[in-house]
Structure formats: C-alpha cells, structure tokens
Amino acid sequence: MSNSKMSQLLDKAKTYIAEKVADMPKPEASITDVDFKGVSRESVEYLAKVNVSNPYSTSIPICEIKYSFKSAAREIASGTIPDPGSLKASDTTLLNVLVKVPHSILLSLAKDIGADWDIDYQLDISLIIDLPVIGNFTIPLCQKGEIKIPTISDMFA
C-alpha cells in the first residue's frame, strides 16, 4: 500500500471516528439558580446550582469545575473545585458551586453603583468530565442576571 493510500485511509478513519463521537449522547448541564448564600470573614458567598444529566448507564467522574464571576465587565471572583465527585448513572445530578467574592471587591463595586444594591453579573462555569473513550470533555455554561450585594444588616443577620 502506498503512503498516499495509507494517508487517505487514515483520514477516512479519523473522519468516521469524529462523526461517531459527534453523534454520541453527551451529558448536558444548565445553571438553575444563583443566590446569596452567606458571609464569611474573607468574602461574600454565592451559590450556583448546576443540574447535569448523564445519559450513560455508568457514573462519570467529574475532573474539576472552574468558574469565573464577572460584574461591570471585570472578573470579581474565579476558582477551581478539584475532584467534586461523579455524575449519577442515567440520572440528573445537582452540583453546588460555591462562588466566593472578596469583601474588598464588593465594596469597590458598591461605590461604583451607589445606592442600588443590585449588580449585573455573568457567571461562566466549565464542567470538565472524564467521558469513556473520549477522555476529558468540557461542558461550558454561562448565566447572566442580577444579584444583590448584601447590606451591612445582611452581614450580621
């Protein structure tokens, strides 16, 4: 077999595999809620709830969850949650992603927005899972909305 025929055969095999992988069912996810959770010494905590459906009859390990929380066109928090567990087999798994925003950043945002305690936000979450045969697969999620900055009374409630 000549090199060009071997090369054509390999290209056909790669195309075939790529098409089969594209047609495979894959887990799907959505951000269902982002809400104020509480206040710690260092930060204000928001909780994002992510629903992930797993079409496979076996559980799938989640490698990590990365998040980026933005407001006023700047990133105000980011982080990584390593090894957060697995997706349940043939079921929907609820994941809680805790987003911690440092007080100093919220104070500067509060100065920028004045009396209005609501901020527009964008939350980007990358859910990295380990799919059989394929390997690491990233499910990108994005949600935009409005969220309250806690007032002093919220912090001591």
Beta strands, then each sheet from edge to edge (+ up, - down):
strand 1: 28-39
strand 2: 43-53
strand 3: 60-71
strand 4: 74-87
strand 5: 92-102
strand 6: 118-131
strand 7: 135-148
sheet 1: 1+ 2- 5+
sheet 2: 4+ 3- 6+ 7-
end
